[in-house]
Amino acid sequence: MLWSKLFIPTLRANPVGEPPGRQLLQRAGYLRGADRWLFLARRSLRKIVEIARAEFDAAGAQEMLLPDSGAFEDVAREIRSYKQLPQIWYRFGAGLEARAFGVEPAALDGLCRRVLDRCGAVYAATEGSFAAWSEDGEDSIALCAACGYAAPLELALAQASTPAIDDPAGDLTPEQFHTPGRKTIAQVAEFTCLPESAQMKSLVLVAHDAPILVMIRGDHQLSEAKFAAIAGDPRFRQARHAEIFEWFGAAAGSLGPVGVRNMPIWADRALAGRRNMIAGANRDDYHLRNVTVGEDFDAAFHDLRQIAAGEPCAHCGAALEARKAIELSRFSAPRPARDLHITNAAGVETPVWMAACSIAIERILIAAAQAGFDKDGLILPIAIAPFDVIVTPANIGDAAQRNAGGAIYQECLALGLDALLDDRDERPGVKFKDADLIGVPFRVTVGKKLAEGLVEIVERKTKQVTDTAVADAPTAVRKG
């Protein structure tokens, strides 16, 4: 390709208000705004996609065109026999998403790791993700400095903080009381002069078209990621007002678990062992005192809450910190897929195991920009750089340089190198600065040394300059 024919709008100054990784991508002409990926970026992103596709295909995966991630399980209902398993399916949307189905548990994290490694990504492994540490990252990782535990904040485990007051003692019976106009946890806390931690919060969620009543401590928040993983439905939703009234006979703000028989009840583990708490009475403007899980209602316990920085680590008790990062990949442990059963070789009905993973294609490029740069611009990994080499005649007006540069460029292409010929009528300094800025691994400079039969090969990462015979330059670049 010829630089003079391409749109590569490099900038000499960093855009104001952008984090470092995006600043460099903006300056180098890869990006405009938050999501306008230009020509150079598209080439890099395509290489990341090709790497991901190659690794998944090599593992026997099959690419599908599906509308969303929930469609994987919809299609999997057509699996009829254990002989059709295992299966790995993937799709490209905003990134790559994949599902593995089998008669035995099989994880996908190793496959994601191979993709990231081939892309040259620098990342840390957590329980459930691969992430690049970054103060400007949009994601948070819960990290324990004492034992090394790390996980995405919305999936992390922690010991719940001690409630603000002790629960009332005794085997008390639920007692209804009037709470006029008090709908929120904060309003009920103010009305009763009791802390929010003395209440149970009721949430009605619909997963796989069926309602689930979720109970969490009043001062805690639901982790939607945890709920989706446990329910096995990334498309779950909140119940609508009409549905809530039909199922409970009351509006949101007065809901509770006592007497509920028409849906499963899930309780967060922080409620285990708690007694005599406040919950909605399933009657508008009324609540119940003295509600105890396991006595006044039955529930399945799950870890459902969103943890907060500073809470004790679930493994060692040290305080967790929330560290900023760019999440590159997320994966889940295998679990039995909902409503998917087959008959195994012994004729016994058995569940189908499913594992899931995702890879954020654009974030790999952003993380590479934040990890690889110097004062002159980007230093991208060879595997995902938009070109392998730039051939730069210092003076395009010089026929000898122009012809030699063109010949080297053509030979690079013949060797399978992704080459760019800088045929612009610009000063050498401008060309060299632009080449450094866009982060291409090698530059072949055709300049005054051509009279001696030599050109310069400049390695972008080390800035090492090597004089090479003109005929040997393409092979030297390919050898790296």
TORKE-158505 format. One record per residue (C-alpha): residue number from 1; z, x, y. Coordinates in steps of 0.1 Angstrom, whole numbers, plus 2048, in hexadecimal, padded with zeros to 3 digits. Each point is the difference from the previous one (the first is absolute). Layout:
+-----+-----+-----+-----+
!   i !   z !   x !   y !
+-----+-----+-----+-----+
! NUM !   Z !   X !   Y !
...
+-----+-----+-----+-----+
***
This chain:
+-----+-----+-----+-----+
!   i !   z !   x !   y !
+-----+-----+-----+-----+
!   1 ! 800 ! 800 ! 800 !
!   2 ! 7F9 ! 80B ! 824 !
!   3 ! 81D ! 7FF ! 818 !
!   4 ! 7E9 ! 7F7 ! 81D !
!   5 ! 7F7 ! 7DF ! 7EE !
!   6 ! 824 ! 7F6 ! 7F8 !
!   7 ! 81B ! 7EE ! 814 !
!   8 ! 81E ! 818 ! 801 !
!   9 ! 812 ! 7F9 ! 820 !
!  10 ! 819 ! 81D ! 802 !
!  11 ! 81A ! 801 ! 81C !
!  12 ! 810 ! 81E ! 811 !
!  13 ! 822 ! 7F0 ! 807 !
!  14 ! 817 ! 7ED ! 7EA !
!  15 ! 800 ! 7DA ! 805 !
!  16 ! 821 ! 7F4 ! 810 !
!  17 ! 818 ! 7EB ! 7EB !
!  18 ! 7F2 ! 809 ! 7DE !
!  19 ! 814 ! 811 ! 7E4 !
!  20 ! 7F5 ! 823 ! 7F7 !
!  21 ! 7EB ! 7F8 ! 7E2 !
!  22 ! 7ED ! 7E5 ! 812 !
!  23 ! 7FD ! 815 ! 81F !
!  24 ! 7ED ! 81A ! 7ED !
!  25 ! 7EA ! 7E6 ! 7EF !
!  26 ! 7F8 ! 7F1 ! 822 !
!  27 ! 7F9 ! 823 ! 80F !
!  28 ! 7EA ! 809 ! 7E3 !
!  29 ! 7EB ! 7E1 ! 803 !
!  30 ! 80C ! 7F0 ! 7DF !
!  31 ! 812 ! 7E3 ! 80F !
!  32 ! 801 ! 7E9 ! 81F !
!  33 ! 81D ! 7E8 ! 805 !
!  34 ! 816 ! 7F6 ! 7E2 !
!  35 ! 7E5 ! 7F9 ! 7E7 !
!  36 ! 7DD ! 809 ! 80C !
!  37 ! 7F6 ! 81A ! 7E7 !
!  38 ! 7E1 ! 813 ! 80B !
!  39 ! 7E6 ! 814 ! 7EE !
!  40 ! 814 ! 81F ! 7F7 !
!  41 ! 81D ! 7EB ! 7F4 !
!  42 ! 7E9 ! 7EA ! 7EB !
!  43 ! 7F3 ! 81F ! 7EE !
!  44 ! 824 ! 80B ! 7F9 !
!  45 ! 80C ! 7DE ! 7F5 !
!  46 ! 7E2 ! 7FC ! 7E9 !
!  47 ! 809 ! 821 ! 7EF !
!  48 ! 823 ! 7F4 ! 7FB !
!  49 ! 7F3 ! 7E0 ! 7F1 !
!  50 ! 7E8 ! 814 ! 7E9 !
!  51 ! 81D ! 815 ! 7F4 !
!  52 ! 815 ! 7E2 ! 7F9 !
!  53 ! 7E3 ! 7EE ! 7EE !
!  54 ! 7F9 ! 820 ! 7EB !
!  55 ! 824 ! 803 ! 7F5 !
!  56 ! 804 ! 7DC ! 7F7 !
!  57 ! 7DF ! 7FE ! 7EE !
!  58 ! 808 ! 820 ! 7ED !
!  59 ! 820 ! 7EE ! 7F4 !
!  60 ! 7EB ! 7E3 ! 7F3 !
!  61 ! 807 ! 7E9 ! 81D !
!  62 ! 7E7 ! 7E5 ! 80B !
!  63 ! 7F9 ! 7F8 ! 824 !
!  64 ! 7FF ! 7DB ! 809 !
!  65 ! 7F8 ! 7EC ! 81F !
!  66 ! 81E ! 7EA ! 805 !
!  67 ! 80C ! 7ED ! 81F !
!  68 ! 824 ! 80C ! 7FF !
!  69 ! 819 ! 811 ! 7E9 !
!  70 ! 80D ! 7E0 ! 7F2 !
!  71 ! 7DE ! 7FA ! 7F0 !
!  72 ! 807 ! 81C ! 7E6 !
!  73 ! 818 ! 7EA ! 7ED !
!  74 ! 7EA ! 7E1 ! 804 !
!  75 ! 7E3 ! 813 ! 7EE !
!  76 ! 818 ! 80F ! 7E7 !
!  77 ! 807 ! 7DE ! 7F2 !
!  78 ! 7DF ! 802 ! 7EE !
!  79 ! 80C ! 81D ! 7EA !
!  80 ! 801 ! 7F1 ! 7DE !
!  81 ! 809 ! 81B ! 7E7 !
!  82 ! 814 ! 820 ! 7FE !
!  83 ! 7E0 ! 811 ! 7F6 !
!  84 ! 7F4 ! 7FC ! 824 !
!  85 ! 81D ! 815 ! 80D !
!  86 ! 807 ! 816 ! 811 !
!  87 ! 7ED ! 7F8 ! 820 !
!  88 ! 801 ! 811 ! 822 !
!  89 ! 7F0 ! 7ED ! 81D !
!  90 ! 7FD ! 809 ! 824 !
!  91 ! 7F1 ! 7F3 ! 821 !
!  92 ! 7FA ! 80E ! 823 !
!  93 ! 80C ! 7EB ! 81D !
!  94 ! 813 ! 810 ! 81C !
!  95 ! 808 ! 81B ! 7E7 !
!  96 ! 7FF ! 803 ! 7DA !
!  97 ! 814 ! 7E8 ! 7EB !
!  98 ! 803 ! 802 ! 7DA !
!  99 ! 810 ! 7EF ! 7E2 !
! 100 ! 805 ! 80D ! 7DD !
! 101 ! 805 ! 7E7 ! 7E3 !
! 102 ! 80B ! 80A ! 7DD !
! 103 ! 815 ! 7F7 ! 7E2 !
! 104 ! 817 ! 81D ! 809 !
! 105 ! 80D ! 80C ! 823 !
! 106 ! 7E8 ! 818 ! 811 !
! 107 ! 805 ! 80C ! 824 !
! 108 ! 7E6 ! 808 ! 81A !
! 109 ! 813 ! 819 ! 816 !
! 110 ! 7F0 ! 81E ! 7EE !
! 111 ! 7DD ! 7F3 ! 808 !
! 112 ! 80A ! 7FB ! 825 !
! 113 ! 80E ! 824 ! 801 !
! 114 ! 7DF ! 80E ! 7F3 !
! 115 ! 7ED ! 7EF ! 81B !
! 116 ! 817 ! 80D ! 81B !
! 117 ! 800 ! 823 ! 7F2 !
! 118 ! 7DA ! 801 ! 7FF !
! 119 ! 800 ! 7F4 ! 825 !
! 120 ! 816 ! 81E ! 809 !
! 121 ! 81B ! 7E9 ! 80C !
! 122 ! 823 ! 80E ! 808 !
! 123 ! 81A ! 7E6 ! 7F5 !
! 124 ! 822 ! 7F9 ! 7F1 !
! 125 ! 807 ! 7EB ! 7E2 !
! 126 ! 819 ! 7E4 ! 803 !
! 127 ! 80A ! 7E4 ! 7E7 !
! 128 ! 7E2 ! 7EA ! 805 !
! 129 ! 7EA ! 813 ! 818 !
! 130 ! 7F0 ! 820 ! 80B !
! 131 ! 805 ! 806 ! 825 !
! 132 ! 7F9 ! 81A ! 81B !
! 133 ! 81D ! 807 ! 816 !
! 134 ! 7F8 ! 7F9 ! 824 !
! 135 ! 815 ! 7F8 ! 81F !
! 136 ! 7E3 ! 7EA ! 80C !
! 137 ! 7FC ! 7EE ! 7DE !
! 138 ! 800 ! 7DB ! 7FF !
! 139 ! 814 ! 7FF ! 7E0 !
! 140 ! 825 ! 807 ! 7F8 !
! 141 ! 80D ! 812 ! 7E1 !
! 142 ! 825 ! 7FC ! 7F7 !
! 143 ! 80C ! 824 ! 7F8 !
! 144 ! 820 ! 80D ! 7F2 !
! 145 ! 806 ! 824 ! 80A !
! 146 ! 81C ! 804 ! 7E7 !
! 147 ! 7EE ! 7F6 ! 7DF !
! 148 ! 7DC ! 800 ! 80B !
! 149 ! 7FA ! 7DB ! 7F9 !
! 150 ! 7E2 ! 7F3 ! 814 !
! 151 ! 7EE ! 7DE ! 801 !
! 152 ! 7ED ! 7EB ! 818 !
! 153 ! 81A ! 7EF ! 816 !
! 154 ! 7F5 ! 7DD ! 7F6 !
! 155 ! 804 ! 809 ! 7DB !
! 156 ! 81E ! 817 ! 802 !
! 157 ! 821 ! 7FA ! 7EF !
! 158 ! 822 ! 804 ! 811 !
! 159 ! 824 ! 7F5 ! 7FC !
! 160 ! 807 ! 7E2 ! 816 !
! 161 ! 818 ! 806 ! 81D !
! 162 ! 823 ! 7F1 ! 7FC !
! 163 ! 802 ! 7DC ! 80E !
! 164 ! 811 ! 7FD ! 822 !
! 165 ! 81D ! 7EC ! 7F1 !
! 166 ! 80D ! 7FB ! 7DC !
! 167 ! 7F6 ! 7E0 ! 7EE !
! 168 ! 81A ! 7E4 ! 7FF !
! 169 ! 814 ! 804 ! 7E0 !
! 170 ! 803 ! 7E5 ! 7E5 !
! 171 ! 7EB ! 7EA ! 7EA !
! 172 ! 7F6 ! 7E8 ! 81C !
! 173 ! 7EA ! 7E1 ! 7FF !
! 174 ! 7E1 ! 7FD ! 817 !
! 175 ! 809 ! 7EC ! 81F !
! 176 ! 7E7 ! 7F0 ! 817 !
! 177 ! 805 ! 803 ! 826 !
! 178 ! 7EC ! 7F4 ! 81E !
! 179 ! 7EB ! 81B ! 813 !
! 180 ! 7ED ! 7EB ! 81A !
! 181 ! 7E2 ! 812 ! 80E !
! 182 ! 809 ! 821 ! 7EF !
! 183 ! 7E1 ! 80B ! 7ED !
! 184 ! 801 ! 826 ! 800 !
! 185 ! 817 ! 819 ! 7F0 !
! 186 ! 80C ! 80C ! 823 !
! 187 ! 807 ! 7DC ! 80B !
! 188 ! 815 ! 7F8 ! 7E2 !
! 189 ! 813 ! 821 ! 803 !
! 190 ! 808 ! 7F7 ! 824 !
! 191 ! 80A ! 7DD ! 7F7 !
! 192 ! 817 ! 80A ! 7E3 !
! 193 ! 80D ! 820 ! 811 !
! 194 ! 7F7 ! 813 ! 7E0 !
! 195 ! 7E8 ! 81D ! 7FD !
! 196 ! 7DD ! 7FC ! 7F4 !
! 197 ! 809 ! 814 ! 7E0 !
! 198 ! 816 ! 7E2 ! 7F6 !
! 199 ! 7E0 ! 7EA ! 7FC !
! 200 ! 7E4 ! 7FD ! 7E8 !
! 201 ! 7DD ! 7FD ! 80E !
! 202 ! 7E8 ! 7E9 ! 7EE !
! 203 ! 7DA ! 807 ! 800 !
! 204 ! 7E7 ! 7EA ! 7EE !
! 205 ! 7E1 ! 814 ! 7F5 !
! 206 ! 7E2 ! 7F5 ! 7EC !
! 207 ! 7F2 ! 819 ! 7E6 !
! 208 ! 7E5 ! 7F7 ! 7E8 !
! 209 ! 800 ! 7DD ! 80F !
! 210 ! 824 ! 7FA ! 7F6 !
! 211 ! 81F ! 800 ! 816 !
! 212 ! 81D ! 819 ! 7FD !
! 213 ! 821 ! 7FE ! 813 !
! 214 ! 80B ! 822 ! 80B !
! 215 ! 824 ! 807 ! 80A !
! 216 ! 809 ! 81F ! 814 !
! 217 ! 81F ! 809 ! 815 !
! 218 ! 800 ! 7F2 ! 822 !
! 219 ! 7FE ! 821 ! 812 !
! 220 ! 7E4 ! 80D ! 7E9 !
! 221 ! 7DA ! 7FC ! 802 !
! 222 ! 7E8 ! 7F9 ! 7E4 !
! 223 ! 7E9 ! 81C ! 7F5 !
! 224 ! 7DF ! 7EF ! 7FC !
! 225 ! 7F2 ! 81E ! 7EC !
! 226 ! 81D ! 7FD ! 7E7 !
! 227 ! 7FB ! 7DB ! 7FC !
! 228 ! 7DB ! 803 ! 7FB !
! 229 ! 805 ! 81B ! 7E6 !
! 230 ! 81A ! 7EC ! 7EC !
! 231 ! 7ED ! 7DF ! 803 !
! 232 ! 7DF ! 811 ! 7F8 !
! 233 ! 7EE ! 7EE ! 81C !
! 234 ! 7F4 ! 814 ! 81E !
! 235 ! 7F4 ! 7DF ! 80F !
! 236 ! 822 ! 7EE ! 800 !
! 237 ! 808 ! 7EB ! 81F !
! 238 ! 81C ! 7EE ! 811 !
! 239 ! 804 ! 7DC ! 7F7 !
! 240 ! 7F3 ! 7E7 ! 819 !
! 241 ! 817 ! 7E8 ! 812 !
! 242 ! 7F4 ! 7E1 ! 7ED !
! 243 ! 804 ! 813 ! 7DF !
! 244 ! 824 ! 80A ! 809 !
! 245 ! 809 ! 7DC ! 809 !
! 246 ! 7F0 ! 7F3 ! 7DF !
! 247 ! 813 ! 819 ! 7EB !
! 248 ! 822 ! 800 ! 811 !
! 249 ! 802 ! 7E0 ! 815 !
! 250 ! 809 ! 815 ! 81E !
! 251 ! 7F0 ! 817 ! 819 !
! 252 ! 801 ! 826 ! 802 !
! 253 ! 821 ! 80B ! 80F !
! 254 ! 815 ! 7EA ! 7EA !
! 255 ! 7F4 ! 80B ! 7DD !
! 256 ! 816 ! 80E ! 7E4 !
! 257 ! 801 ! 806 ! 7DB !
! 258 ! 81A ! 7E7 ! 7F4 !
! 259 ! 7F1 ! 7E4 ! 7EC !
! 260 ! 7DD ! 80F ! 800 !
! 261 ! 7EF ! 7F9 ! 7DE !
! 262 ! 7DB ! 7FE ! 809 !
! 263 ! 7F9 ! 825 ! 805 !
! 264 ! 80D ! 822 ! 7F5 !
! 265 ! 81A ! 811 ! 816 !
! 266 ! 7FF ! 825 ! 806 !
! 267 ! 81E ! 811 ! 810 !
! 268 ! 801 ! 823 ! 80F !
! 269 ! 817 ! 818 ! 7EE !
! 270 ! 816 ! 803 ! 81F !
! 271 ! 80D ! 7DD ! 7F8 !
! 272 ! 80C ! 80A ! 7DE !
! 273 ! 826 ! 7FD ! 7FE !
! 274 ! 802 ! 7EE ! 822 !
! 275 ! 815 ! 7E0 ! 802 !
! 276 ! 806 ! 7E2 ! 816 !
! 277 ! 7E3 ! 806 ! 818 !
! 278 ! 7EF ! 7E8 ! 818 !
! 279 ! 7DE ! 7F1 ! 7F7 !
! 280 ! 7EB ! 7E2 ! 80A !
! 281 ! 809 ! 7DE ! 7F2 !
! 282 ! 7DC ! 7F3 ! 7FC !
! 283 ! 809 ! 7E6 ! 819 !
! 284 ! 7F5 ! 803 ! 824 !
! 285 ! 81B ! 80E ! 817 !
! 286 ! 818 ! 807 ! 7E4 !
! 287 ! 80B ! 81F ! 7ED !
! 288 ! 817 ! 808 ! 7E3 !
! 289 ! 81F ! 816 ! 7FF !
! 290 ! 80C ! 812 ! 7E1 !
! 291 ! 7DF ! 804 ! 7EE !
! 292 ! 801 ! 81A ! 7E4 !
! 293 ! 7E1 ! 80C ! 7ED !
! 294 ! 804 ! 7FD ! 7DA !
! 295 ! 819 ! 7E4 ! 804 !
! 296 ! 7F1 ! 7E7 ! 818 !
! 297 ! 7DC ! 809 ! 7F8 !
! 298 ! 7EE ! 817 ! 7E8 !
! 299 ! 7E8 ! 81B ! 80C !
! 300 ! 7EC ! 81D ! 7F3 !
! 301 ! 80B ! 820 ! 812 !
! 302 ! 7E5 ! 817 ! 80F !
! 303 ! 7FF ! 81B ! 81A !
! 304 ! 7F0 ! 7EC ! 81C !
! 305 ! 80D ! 80D ! 821 !
! 306 ! 7F2 ! 817 ! 81A !
! 307 ! 817 ! 81E ! 803 !
! 308 ! 809 ! 811 ! 821 !
! 309 ! 803 ! 824 ! 80A !
! 310 ! 824 ! 80D ! 7FC !
! 311 ! 808 ! 7EB ! 7E2 !
! 312 ! 80E ! 813 ! 7E1 !
! 313 ! 7E6 ! 80D ! 7E8 !
! 314 ! 800 ! 7EC ! 7E0 !
! 315 ! 801 ! 820 ! 7EB !
! 316 ! 81A ! 816 ! 811 !
! 317 ! 80F ! 7ED ! 81C !
! 318 ! 7F5 ! 817 ! 81D !
! 319 ! 7F2 ! 7F0 ! 81F !
! 320 ! 7DB ! 7F9 ! 7FF !
! 321 ! 7E9 ! 809 ! 81D !
! 322 ! 7DF ! 7F0 ! 809 !
! 323 ! 7E5 ! 81A ! 804 !
! 324 ! 7DE ! 7F9 ! 80F !
! 325 ! 7E2 ! 805 ! 7EB !
! 326 ! 7DC ! 7F7 ! 7F9 !
! 327 ! 7FE ! 7EE ! 7DF !
! 328 ! 7E1 ! 80B ! 7ED !
! 329 ! 805 ! 7EF ! 7DF !
! 330 ! 818 ! 7E6 ! 7F0 !
! 331 ! 805 ! 7F9 ! 7DC !
! 332 ! 816 ! 7EA ! 7EB !
! 333 ! 810 ! 804 ! 7DE !
! 334 ! 7EF ! 7EC ! 7E4 !
! 335 ! 80E ! 7DD ! 7FB !
! 336 ! 7F7 ! 7E2 ! 7EA !
! 337 ! 7E4 ! 7ED ! 812 !
! 338 ! 808 ! 7DC ! 807 !
! 339 ! 7F0 ! 7E6 ! 7E9 !
! 340 ! 7EC ! 81B ! 7EE !
! 341 ! 807 ! 801 ! 7DA !
! 342 ! 7EB ! 80B ! 7E3 !
! 343 ! 804 ! 802 ! 7DA !
! 344 ! 804 ! 825 ! 7F5 !
! 345 ! 7F4 ! 810 ! 7E1 !
! 346 ! 81D ! 7F3 ! 7EC !
! 347 ! 7F8 ! 7DC ! 80B !
! 348 ! 81E ! 7FE ! 817 !
! 349 ! 7FD ! 7F2 ! 823 !
! 350 ! 808 ! 81B ! 819 !
! 351 ! 7FF ! 804 ! 826 !
! 352 ! 7E6 ! 814 ! 812 !
! 353 ! 80E ! 81D ! 814 !
! 354 ! 7F2 ! 805 ! 823 !
! 355 ! 803 ! 81D ! 818 !
! 356 ! 7F4 ! 801 ! 824 !
! 357 ! 7F6 ! 81A ! 81A !
! 358 ! 7EF ! 803 ! 821 !
! 359 ! 7F1 ! 81D ! 814 !
! 360 ! 7FD ! 7FF ! 826 !
! 361 ! 7DE ! 810 ! 806 !
! 362 ! 801 ! 803 ! 826 !
! 363 ! 824 ! 80C ! 800 !
! 364 ! 7F6 ! 81E ! 7EA !
! 365 ! 7E9 ! 80B ! 81D !
! 366 ! 81B ! 7FA ! 81A !
! 367 ! 819 ! 813 ! 7EC !
! 368 ! 7E7 ! 81D ! 7FB !
! 369 ! 7FB ! 802 ! 826 !
! 370 ! 826 ! 801 ! 806 !
! 371 ! 805 ! 81B ! 7E6 !
! 372 ! 7E1 ! 815 ! 807 !
! 373 ! 7FA ! 80C ! 823 !
! 374 ! 804 ! 81C ! 819 !
! 375 ! 7FB ! 804 ! 825 !
! 376 ! 7DB ! 7FE ! 7FC !
! 377 ! 7FE ! 7DF ! 7EC !
! 378 ! 800 ! 7F3 ! 7DD !
! 379 ! 802 ! 814 ! 7DF !
! 380 ! 7F6 ! 7E7 ! 7E6 !
! 381 ! 801 ! 805 ! 7DA !
! 382 ! 7DE ! 80A ! 7F3 !
! 383 ! 7FF ! 7E2 ! 7E9 !
! 384 ! 801 ! 7E6 ! 81C !
! 385 ! 7F1 ! 813 ! 81E !
! 386 ! 7E1 ! 7ED ! 80D !
! 387 ! 7EB ! 820 ! 7F9 !
! 388 ! 805 ! 81F ! 7EC !
! 389 ! 7EF ! 817 ! 819 !
! 390 ! 7F1 ! 800 ! 823 !
! 391 ! 7E3 ! 818 ! 805 !
! 392 ! 800 ! 80A ! 825 !
! 393 ! 7E4 ! 813 ! 811 !
! 394 ! 811 ! 80E ! 81E !
! 395 ! 7E0 ! 7FD ! 815 !
! 396 ! 7EA ! 7E4 ! 7F4 !
! 397 ! 7E6 ! 80B ! 818 !
! 398 ! 7FC ! 821 ! 7EE !
! 399 ! 7E5 ! 7FB ! 7E6 !
! 400 ! 80E ! 819 ! 7E7 !
! 401 ! 822 ! 7F1 ! 801 !
! 402 ! 7F2 ! 7DC ! 7FE !
! 403 ! 7EB ! 808 ! 7E2 !
! 404 ! 81B ! 814 ! 7EE !
! 405 ! 819 ! 7E4 ! 806 !
! 406 ! 7E8 ! 7E6 ! 7F3 !
! 407 ! 7F9 ! 814 ! 7E1 !
! 408 ! 825 ! 806 ! 7F9 !
! 409 ! 806 ! 7DA ! 805 !
! 410 ! 7E4 ! 7F7 ! 7E8 !
! 411 ! 80D ! 818 ! 7E5 !
! 412 ! 824 ! 7F2 ! 804 !
! 413 ! 7F2 ! 7DD ! 7F9 !
! 414 ! 7ED ! 80D ! 7E2 !
! 415 ! 821 ! 80F ! 7F2 !
! 416 ! 810 ! 7DE ! 803 !
! 417 ! 815 ! 808 ! 81F !
! 418 ! 806 ! 7E5 ! 81A !
! 419 ! 7F1 ! 812 ! 81E !
! 420 ! 7FD ! 7F9 ! 825 !
! 421 ! 7E8 ! 813 ! 817 !
! 422 ! 80C ! 803 ! 824 !
! 423 ! 7DE ! 800 ! 811 !
! 424 ! 80D ! 7F6 ! 822 !
! 425 ! 7F5 ! 812 ! 81F !
! 426 ! 824 ! 809 ! 80A !
! 427 ! 812 ! 820 ! 808 !
! 428 ! 80E ! 812 ! 7E2 !
! 429 ! 824 ! 7FB ! 80B !
! 430 ! 7FB ! 7DA ! 801 !
! 431 ! 7F1 ! 800 ! 7DD !
! 432 ! 81C ! 816 ! 7F2 !
! 433 ! 81B ! 7EA ! 810 !
! 434 ! 7F1 ! 7E1 ! 7F2 !
! 435 ! 7FD ! 80F ! 7DE !
! 436 ! 824 ! 80A ! 800 !
! 437 ! 80B ! 7DE ! 80E !
! 438 ! 7F0 ! 7EB ! 7E5 !
! 439 ! 810 ! 814 ! 7E4 !
! 440 ! 7E2 ! 809 ! 7EA !
! 441 ! 80C ! 81C ! 7E7 !
! 442 ! 7E4 ! 819 ! 807 !
! 443 ! 7E8 ! 80A ! 81C !
! 444 ! 7E2 ! 816 ! 7FC !
! 445 ! 7F9 ! 810 ! 822 !
! 446 ! 7DC ! 80C ! 806 !
! 447 ! 802 ! 817 ! 81E !
! 448 ! 7F9 ! 823 ! 80C !
! 449 ! 808 ! 810 ! 7DF !
! 450 ! 7E0 ! 7F0 ! 7F2 !
! 451 ! 7ED ! 81E ! 80C !
! 452 ! 814 ! 814 ! 7E5 !
! 453 ! 7F9 ! 7E5 ! 7E6 !
! 454 ! 823 ! 7F2 ! 802 !
! 455 ! 811 ! 7DF ! 809 !
! 456 ! 825 ! 7F9 ! 803 !
! 457 ! 813 ! 7E9 ! 7E9 !
! 458 ! 820 ! 7F2 ! 811 !
! 459 ! 81A ! 7EF ! 7EA !
! 460 ! 810 ! 7E5 ! 815 !
! 461 ! 823 ! 801 ! 7F0 !
! 462 ! 805 ! 826 ! 803 !
! 463 ! 7E7 ! 808 ! 81B !
! 464 ! 7F5 ! 81D ! 7EB !
! 465 ! 7DD ! 80C ! 80A !
! 466 ! 7EA ! 810 ! 7E6 !
! 467 ! 7DE ! 810 ! 807 !
! 468 ! 7E8 ! 7F6 ! 7E5 !
! 469 ! 7DB ! 806 ! 7F9 !
! 470 ! 7EB ! 7E3 ! 80B !
! 471 ! 7F3 ! 7F9 ! 7DD !
! 472 ! 823 ! 801 ! 7F1 !
! 473 ! 811 ! 7E8 ! 819 !
! 474 ! 7FB ! 7DF ! 7EE !
! 475 ! 80D ! 80E ! 7DF !
! 476 ! 81E ! 810 ! 811 !
! 477 ! 809 ! 7DF ! 810 !
! 478 ! 7FD ! 7EE ! 7DE !
! 479 ! 818 ! 819 ! 7F0 !
! 480 ! 818 ! 7F9 ! 81C !
+-----+-----+-----+-----+
***
